[in-house]
Amino acid sequence: MSETVLTIIELDNYPEEVVARATWLASLLNCDLELLLCDPTTSFLSEMFIISSEVRDLAEDIEDAQEQALLELAKIAESSGVAVTTRTSHERPVADAVISRAMDVDPMFVVKGTHYHSPAERATFADTDWQLMKKLDYPLWFVKPVAWKKEPLIVAAVDPTHEKDKEARLDRLIVETAQSLASASDGRVELVHTYQRLVEIGSRAMKTFKPVKLPIDELDKKIRDEHRKALDAFARETGVADENVHQLPGRAHELLPMFAQTHGASLMVMGALSRGGIARRYIGNTAARVLDHLPCDILVVPAAAD
């Protein structure tokens, strides 16, 4: 792995904030910075059935403007003493261009801006962010346009009961990454685990199994206690103090953004579980909604496929 932070520049996706965060990260880790501007606009123009001189001139003007914008962004990073290189990609889809360059660079982190995704984008995985979450084998840092705190609170979102991560390898990687960043930035780590309560579906379950009445409260307490036991054991193994461990009953896509908001989090570290077959990495609807609604940056840590 090289000592490089690969930064994806999209001119319509908070480029100044993305460069500022990537520069902070590169300075923190004593890394170099590569700015990769991704804009396939001119590739569309080159595929027009009739290529006129006006179209060629337009493509050249666009590329000149892109180059100038990229140089201005590089100056911002260089003013902080970070070594910067720049590249431009007109390839599409953008996700493929990013993955290809990441494989060449072997970066410590890939940093990219993110925005709200429509239900159609989430459903079809057509958006660049989802493709990167599914396929990229490097830590992927999504930047939101919010101020970064001097002593950041970093939230590690884990699930020590996940059947696809029985040995908690991904959870350990999540916490280790969060602790490393917190240590380097004088921040702190909070450990959060959410779980689904049976009482929230109890009425429907009772209707389904009527006239048999299910012991919902008893089962719910058992689930809560089992999750808490696993969470506490995991926290002890990873050195997280009891007062920084939180178990929240409810839906993750609702609770994680709320926790981040109320605690003033700067970053939430989450995991992407790998699996075999056509879908290389499991990114579900919960992850999609969490990404959209978190009021802070998100760092997605991938787990290698078995």
C-alpha angles and dihedrals in degrees: 000000000000125000093249136118108212108210122197113214120202110172092215094048111072097284095175093051091045093052092046092053094043090049090051090050094047091049091047093052096034090242136147120247129229118192113204112189109204118195121143094187096111092047088062091050092051090057095057113124092235116038109199128185088252091057091049091049090049091051091050092049091051092049092048090051091048092051092049092049091049092051091050091052090048090054090057091056094042090054087067091056096256120140107239135193125183136210135172126214126193092177122124141246089043093214091061091051091051094047092048093051092045090055089053096045099036091208130197089228139004111216123199139161119244137199140186113298123212120235088252091057091048093047097050099034085226095138124095093237093058093046090053092047089052100043113020114102096201133078106279117210115198113200122213120197095254132117116268115231123232092232102029127206108225118198119207109204109202141166111201090180097056110132092214092055101041094153091048092232092144093044090052090050090050092052095042090052092048092047092048093052092044092050093050094047101039089248133131137236129231119192116217131186125177126195135184116252120222092216089068090064096029097106092051091046092052091051091049094050098035129176088029110081112215120218091241097163092048093047092045092053090049092052092047092050094047092050091047092050091052092045095050092048091050092048091053091050092052097041099246113152118240093244090059096053119095130184113191124190114220144042116341095216089058101037102044095057090044092050091048091049098047094044096043096239120188097192138016117203114208136170136239112209117216125217137172128258129045096328101062095185131027111236109162136188091269092058090048094054093042091054091051098046105037109112092213142051118293127215114197113201115199125217118216116248117253 
